[in-house]
């Protein structure tokens, strides 16, 4: 029998984040608002003591002490989406890439729009850093948690990099 998904909320500077996962990995992280906000499903179990490692790493990220997450992740999607999400994990903290650059990175240079769609379907934002993808003109294009949240996350990472100089 499959391990049931458990969920909880974690307080963060961008609002309460929905966390959902099983004993093996984190499956979802969702912002409280925006176009991709997720609500717990009826078959998920509330368990506020379940996500200790994820909570510690999120707190460390938001306080500027963590630049790369190590919690196990479960990316559920198409092969193409998973390929894009793996590419997102290679974008260094504090840096950005365009959709076109990601498309080239995965060997599909004409697939910028498809990369954008996969980026938008990312079930684990922040940890799988889709906020680091911007328009080729440097614009902050759409973001499932809202453009203000994207702006906050990018500024957080830039501030942390600049404070180390």
Beta strands, then each sheet from edge to edge (+ up, - down):
strand 1: 6-10
strand 2: 17-21
strand 3: 26-30
strand 4: 45-46
strand 5: 97-98
strand 6: 133-134
sheet 1: 3+ 2- 1+ 4+
sheet 2: 5+ 6+
end
